[in-house]
Amino acid sequence: MQVTVYVLSTCIPQNVEPCVPQVFGDEQSAMAAMDGALRAEWVAADPHDDADEPMPYPGDPVQACGLLAELYSDGSYGRWKITCHRVTVPDRTASSS
């Protein structure tokens, strides 16, 4: 049986291989997890605007990821992304002879 899964992962800038992967059965769940991860990183990064006030979280995790990458332009910030994959799941109901 073929199923679609969505993998949320980040990477360490020095190593482009994905790490901290999480697998979801639908894109909405993956996006919600990405939003949670980015909100936590946003608070930890404490980005400021020109008035030296903390910038509010943009509400869009993809936009937040881009803004954090700009803030850490030295490349020290890993990027989060969601990838979609079609995978084959073996049929466990078939009896082996």
C-alpha positions as YAML, in Angstrom:
chain: A
units: angstrom
residues:
- id: 1
  name: MET
  ca: [0.00, 0.00, 0.00]
- id: 2
  name: GLN
  ca: [1.28, 3.49, -0.88]
- id: 3
  name: VAL
  ca: [0.89, 6.30, 1.68]
- id: 4
  name: THR
  ca: [1.99, 9.92, 1.76]
- id: 5
  name: VAL
  ca: [3.96, 11.12, 4.76]
- id: 6
  name: TYR
  ca: [5.28, 14.56, 5.64]
- id: 7
  name: VAL
  ca: [8.66, 14.82, 7.33]
- id: 8
  name: LEU
  ca: [9.56, 17.87, 9.39]
- id: 9
  name: SER
  ca: [13.29, 18.22, 9.97]
- id: 10
  name: THR
  ca: [16.00, 20.75, 10.55]
- id: 11
  name: CYS
  ca: [19.68, 20.71, 9.76]
- id: 12
  name: ILE
  ca: [22.88, 21.79, 11.42]
- id: 13
  name: PRO
  ca: [24.54, 24.42, 9.21]
- id: 14
  name: GLN
  ca: [27.84, 22.54, 9.11]
- id: 15
  name: ASN
  ca: [26.06, 19.34, 8.01]
- id: 16
  name: VAL
  ca: [23.32, 19.49, 5.38]
- id: 17
  name: GLU
  ca: [21.89, 16.10, 6.36]
- id: 18
  name: PRO
  ca: [18.44, 16.38, 7.98]
- id: 19
  name: CYS
  ca: [18.24, 15.83, 11.71]
- id: 20
  name: VAL
  ca: [15.51, 15.76, 14.35]
- id: 21
  name: PRO
  ca: [13.05, 14.23, 11.85]
- id: 22
  name: GLN
  ca: [9.40, 13.88, 12.77]
- id: 23
  name: VAL
  ca: [6.94, 12.04, 10.51]
- id: 24
  name: PHE
  ca: [3.29, 13.07, 10.10]
- id: 25
  name: GLY
  ca: [0.37, 11.62, 8.19]
- id: 26
  name: ASP
  ca: [-0.88, 14.99, 6.95]
- id: 27
  name: GLU
  ca: [0.58, 18.34, 6.00]
- id: 28
  name: GLN
  ca: [-1.47, 20.30, 8.55]
- id: 29
  name: SER
  ca: [0.00, 18.33, 11.46]
- id: 30
  name: ALA
  ca: [3.51, 18.78, 10.11]
- id: 31
  name: MET
  ca: [2.94, 22.53, 9.69]
- id: 32
  name: ALA
  ca: [1.56, 22.80, 13.25]
- id: 33
  name: ALA
  ca: [4.68, 21.07, 14.59]
- id: 34
  name: MET
  ca: [6.90, 23.38, 12.53]
- id: 35
  name: ASP
  ca: [4.99, 26.37, 13.90]
- id: 36
  name: GLY
  ca: [5.58, 25.16, 17.47]
- id: 37
  name: ALA
  ca: [9.30, 24.63, 16.85]
- id: 38
  name: LEU
  ca: [9.71, 28.05, 15.23]
- id: 39
  name: ARG
  ca: [7.76, 29.83, 17.99]
- id: 40
  name: ALA
  ca: [10.13, 28.31, 20.57]
- id: 41
  name: GLU
  ca: [13.18, 29.31, 18.53]
- id: 42
  name: TRP
  ca: [11.74, 32.80, 18.01]
- id: 43
  name: VAL
  ca: [11.46, 33.32, 21.78]
- id: 44
  name: ALA
  ca: [14.97, 31.95, 22.34]
- id: 45
  name: ALA
  ca: [16.46, 34.16, 19.59]
- id: 46
  name: ASP
  ca: [14.66, 37.27, 20.91]
- id: 47
  name: PRO
  ca: [14.82, 39.14, 17.56]
- id: 48
  name: HIS
  ca: [14.61, 42.93, 17.77]
- id: 49
  name: ASP
  ca: [13.55, 45.58, 15.32]
- id: 50
  name: ASP
  ca: [15.03, 49.08, 14.89]
- id: 51
  name: ALA
  ca: [13.40, 50.29, 18.12]
- id: 52
  name: ASP
  ca: [15.17, 47.49, 20.03]
- id: 53
  name: GLU
  ca: [11.79, 46.00, 20.91]
- id: 54
  name: PRO
  ca: [11.22, 42.28, 20.49]
- id: 55
  name: MET
  ca: [9.68, 41.58, 17.10]
- id: 56
  name: PRO
  ca: [6.34, 39.77, 17.28]
- id: 57
  name: TYR
  ca: [6.29, 36.27, 15.83]
- id: 58
  name: PRO
  ca: [5.12, 36.66, 12.21]
- id: 59
  name: GLY
  ca: [2.51, 33.90, 12.48]
- id: 60
  name: ASP
  ca: [3.87, 32.00, 9.47]
- id: 61
  name: PRO
  ca: [6.57, 29.44, 10.35]
- id: 62
  name: VAL
  ca: [8.14, 29.62, 6.89]
- id: 63
  name: GLN
  ca: [8.47, 33.40, 7.19]
- id: 64
  name: ALA
  ca: [9.80, 33.07, 10.75]
- id: 65
  name: CYS
  ca: [12.42, 30.58, 9.55]
- id: 66
  name: GLY
  ca: [13.57, 33.03, 6.86]
- id: 67
  name: LEU
  ca: [13.73, 35.94, 9.31]
- id: 68
  name: LEU
  ca: [15.78, 33.91, 11.80]
- id: 69
  name: ALA
  ca: [18.15, 32.88, 9.00]
- id: 70
  name: GLU
  ca: [18.59, 36.59, 8.16]
- id: 71
  name: LEU
  ca: [19.17, 37.42, 11.83]
- id: 72
  name: TYR
  ca: [21.89, 34.76, 12.00]
- id: 73
  name: SER
  ca: [23.44, 35.61, 8.64]
- id: 74
  name: ASP
  ca: [26.68, 33.95, 9.73]
- id: 75
  name: GLY
  ca: [25.04, 30.61, 8.90]
- id: 76
  name: SER
  ca: [24.79, 29.43, 12.50]
- id: 77
  name: TYR
  ca: [21.02, 29.00, 12.30]
- id: 78
  name: GLY
  ca: [19.68, 25.69, 10.98]
- id: 79
  name: ARG
  ca: [16.64, 25.75, 8.72]
- id: 80
  name: TRP
  ca: [13.43, 23.81, 9.27]
- id: 81
  name: LYS
  ca: [11.54, 22.34, 6.34]
- id: 82
  name: ILE
  ca: [8.77, 19.93, 5.50]
- id: 83
  name: THR
  ca: [9.23, 17.37, 2.75]
- id: 84
  name: CYS
  ca: [6.57, 15.11, 1.27]
- id: 85
  name: HIS
  ca: [7.27, 11.44, 0.53]
- id: 86
  name: ARG
  ca: [5.34, 8.52, -0.99]
- id: 87
  name: VAL
  ca: [6.26, 5.34, 0.84]
- id: 88
  name: THR
  ca: [5.24, 1.72, 0.50]
- id: 89
  name: VAL
  ca: [3.89, 0.11, 3.65]
- id: 90
  name: PRO
  ca: [3.95, -3.70, 3.67]
- id: 91
  name: ASP
  ca: [0.62, -5.44, 4.01]
- id: 92
  name: ARG
  ca: [0.80, -7.16, 7.40]
- id: 93
  name: THR
  ca: [-2.57, -8.87, 6.96]
- id: 94
  name: ALA
  ca: [-1.32, -11.28, 4.29]
- id: 95
  name: SER
  ca: [-0.28, -14.62, 5.77]
- id: 96
  name: SER
  ca: [3.09, -16.03, 4.83]
- id: 97
  name: SER
  ca: [3.27, -19.59, 3.55]
...
